[in-house]
Amino acid sequence: METVLSGIRSTGNLHLGNYLGAVQNFVKMQYDNNCYFFIADYHSLTTHPTPGDLHKSVRQVLVEYLAAGIDPEKSTLYVQSDVPEIAELYLLLNMNAYLGELERTTSFKDKARKQPENINAGLLTYPVLMAADIVIHHADKVPVGKDQEQNLEMARKFARRFNNMYNVEYFKEPVAYNFGKELVKIPGLDGTGKMGKSEGNGIFLADEEAVIRKKIMRAVTDAGPTEPNSVMPEVIANLFTIMDIVSTPDTVKFFKEKYASCEIRYGDLKKQLAEDVCKLIAPINQRIKEIDSDNEYLSKVAKQGAEKARESAAKTVKEVREIIGFRKFY
């Protein structure tokens, strides 16, 4: 049985991209692997959330993880900040991470461009914290999207560097896990980039049906093809990417044929896509409402997850301290 670890940043609701790209597969894998799923609230501090927003967001992600099918009895589901050992390992790994390599990471450069007034040390050392999250549980595999592949490679580098520096074979070098297929990237409704909360182009698992339909009907399209068998522009290909996942093969085939023959009516395509997305999300949305009203259950899950995660994390930090050479005088 292999150890698999994945986290979702605590910036609020899970969106359709999270679910289709990862969480749906987490539900399947938790029965055959030793899985750790965590809510990355430390990572969210790079954008300076208010205390109320931070707690609300963490709670929302916990609710939606559970509603989407993560079973806290089969896997370890925890809040990152409930495991203080992660912060200590982050500090220790930072001592072996170098400025030049951190400044060259794509995630740092992208974030620095997006928030030039807030280029903090947390942004710079984001890959180190991500590495601590992973190696603290000796993960074999980490499900990552394309945007995180470089950070995972950094985690492998930090693990290898630690082993070489202290002449040990302690940390594993985790590999990307893409569920046996190409890494998934769910596009946003604005026609560019991936679906995400910060981009404002997502469909969320907690969205009501009317909201979902409204969002999809407003999705960006073009004027339509003017020649048979035209190559689809990105904005249209993105809609079909979502449809490929949520709709039946016959439905997808029908609309692709309509596009190829220049008979496509984007309004009809969007209505069908909205119908299929609503059908997929409806049972999850109902479970979100049920779990959200059960504070006692949420408290139990968070406490249980923290205890399970800390058992693994404390052992790792104790052994790392010994390898580095920390000894008590009392």
N, C-alpha and C positions, 0 to 999 in steps of 0.2 A: 504494500500500500504506500503510495507516494503522498508527500505533503504538498498541498497546493494553497497558495495565499493570494488573496486579492482584496483591494480596498477601493472604496468610493469616497471621494472628497465630500465633506459635509457642507455643501453649498445649497442645500435644499432638496427639492423633489427629484426623484429618479425620473428620467425621461425615457421615451421609447427606445432611444439609442442604447442607453444603459441596459435595458431589459433584453432587447433583441441581440445586442452585441455581446452580452456577458451573462447577466443574471439568470436568464433562461437556461443557460448551460451550467451555471453554478448549481442550480436545483438538481440537475441530473448527476453531476459529478460528486456531490456530497455523500452519496451512498457507497461510492467505490474508492474514495480517497480520504485522507486526513486533511480536512479543509479548514482554513482560517479565513474568515471574512470580517473586515473591520471598517469602521467609519473614521475617515482620516480627518479628524478635527484639528490636529496640530497643523497639518498642511494648510488648512483654510486661513490660518492666522496671517499668511502672507498678504492677504487683502484687508486686514484689520476689521473684521466684523464686530458689531456691537455685541455685548454679552447676551442680551436677550435674543438677538438673531442667531447667534452661535448655538445656544441651547435648543432653540426651536428647530433649527436646521438638523442638528444631530438627531433629535427625537423623530423628525419627519423621515429621515433616511432609515432609521431603525424600524419604524413602522412599515415602511415600504419594502425593505428587505424581507421582512417577515411575511408581508402580504404577497410578495412575489414568489414565495415558496421556500425560502431558506429555513431549514429546520434546526433550531438551536440544540436539539437533542442529538442530531447527527453530525453537526459541524460546530466550530467555535466562532460565535458571532459576538464581536466586542467593539467598544469605543476605544479608539487609539489612546486618548488621554487617561483612560482608566488603567493603563499599563505603563507606569512611570519608568520601568526598565528600558522602554524604547528610547526615552529621552537620554538616558545615560549611554546607551550604545551609540546613539547619534553623536553624542559628544566625543566618544572614543574614536569612532570612525572618522570624524572631522579632522582629527589630528593627522590622518594619513590621506587626506584629500587635498589637492593642490589648486591654487587660485586659477591658473591658466586653464586647466581642464574643465573646471566648473564654469568659467566665463564662456567657454566655447560650446556649451550645451545648448541645443536648440530651444529647449523649454525656457531657459533663463533669458536668452535673447528675445524670444517672443514676448514673454511677460514684461521684460524691461521696456519693450516698445509700447506695450499696452498701458502700462502704469509708470510712466517716466518720473512721476512725482513720488513714487514709493518703491524704489529699487532697494529692497532691504536684504539683509544677510540671509533671511529665510528663503528668499527666491534663489539666491546664489547656491545655497547648500541643499536645495530641494532634493537633488538626486541622492545625497547622503542620508537624509531622513528616510527616503524611499528605500534605500539599501538597508537601513536599520530595521524597517518594517519587515523586510523580506527575510534577512538572514537571522533575525532573532528567533525565528521558528524553524530555521534550517529548511526552508522551502526548496523543493525540487523543481517546481513549476510555478510560473506566475502568468495568469491570463492578462495580456496587455493589448491595447489598441496600438495602431501604428504610431501615434503621437508619443507613446511611452517606450517604444523599443530602445531608443538611445539611453533612456534613464535605466532601463533594465540592464543594458550592457555596462553601464557605469557601476551598477550593483555587483555585477560579475567581476568587474575590475577591482573594486574595493575588497571583495571577498578574497580574490586571488592575491592582492597586495598584502593583506593581513597575514595570510598563510605564509607568503614568502618572507615577510619581514620578521616573523617570529618562528620561522622554520617549523611550521606545523601543517597538518592537513585537517583543519578544523571546520572552516566554513565551506559549504557547497557552493558551486557556481550555478545558480538557478537558470533555467532556460524558459523561453517564452512558450506559453501553452495556448494554442489557438483552436483547441477542440478538434484537431485533426483536419482543419481546413484553413484557407487563407484568412488572415486576421481581418476581423469585421470592422467596417467603418460605416455607421449609419448617417446619411447626409441630413442636413437641416432643411427646413421648409423655405428658407430664403434663397435656395439655389446654389449656395456656396458653402464649402467647409462641412464639418461634421455637426451633428445635432448636439446642442449644449445649452445649459441655462444662461451662461454669461453672454452667449451670442443671441439670445432671445428668439431662437428658431426651432424650439422643441415642442414636442407633445409629451405631457407628463402623465405618469400613471394615476395621479390624483385628479386629473382634469375631468370635469363633468362632460357628458356626451355632447352637449350643446357647444361647449368650448372647443372640443376636439374638431367637430364639424366646421366650426367657424374658422379655426386655424388652418385647416387643410384647404378650405375653399379660398382662402387668401394666399395660398402658396404661390410662389413666383413661377410664372410660365412665360412662353414667348408667343409670337403671332401664329405659330403653327407651321408645319412643313409645307413647302410649295412644290416640291418634286418628290416623286415616289422613291421609297427606300433611302430617304435622306438620313445622314448621320445625326443622331440626337445631340442637341447642345446639352451642356452640363445640367442646366436647370430642369430639363425634362428627364434626362437620364436619372437624376436624383429621385424624382417621384417614382420612376419605375423600379429603382433599387429598393425603395420601401415596399412597393407593391409586390415585388418578387418574394418578399419575406412574409407579408401578412395576408396575401390573397391566394386564391387557388390557381394552379397552373393554367386552367382554362380561362380564367379571368385575365391573367397577364397576357396570354396568347391573343385573346380577343383585342385588347387595347393596343398591343404591339402591331397587330395586323392593320388596325385602323390608322395607326400612325404611319405605317409603311405605305398605305394607299392614300395618304393625305385626307382621310375622312375623320381624323381624330377630333373629338369635342372634349376639350379639357375640363369643361364643367362636368360632363358625365364621368370622366376618369376620376376627378376629385371626389365626386359623390360616392363612387364605388370604393375608392380608397378610404374615405372617411367611415363608410359602413363597416369595412373589414377591420380597421383599426379599433373602432368602438367595440366590435364583437370580441376582439382579442383582449382589450383592456377591461371590459365590464366586470368580469369576476374578480380581478385584482382590485379594482376600484371599490367594490363592495367589501372585500376583506380589509382594505385600508380603513374604511369607516368603522368596521367592527373592532379592529385592533387599536385604533386611535383612541377609542373610548375606554380601554382597559389599562389603566395606569399600573395596576398591581402586576399584570402580566408583563408589561414592558420593564418594570423594575426588576422582576425576577429574571428575565432574559438578560438584561444588562449586567446584573450582578453575577449570574452564572457564567456569562461569557468572559467577564473580567477575571474571575477566579481561574478559569481554564487557561486563558491566555497568559496570565501571570505565572502560572506553574511552569510553563515552557520558557517564558522570557527570563524569569529569575535564574533558572538553571544556566541559560546561555550567558547572561551577564556575569554570573559567578565564575564560570569557566574562562570567559574572556579576560576578566580581571586577573585571574591567576596566570594566564598565558602572558599577559603584558608585564606582570611582575608586582602587582599590588599585593601587599601583605599587611595584615593588622599587627600592631604592637601590643594588643591587649586581648 
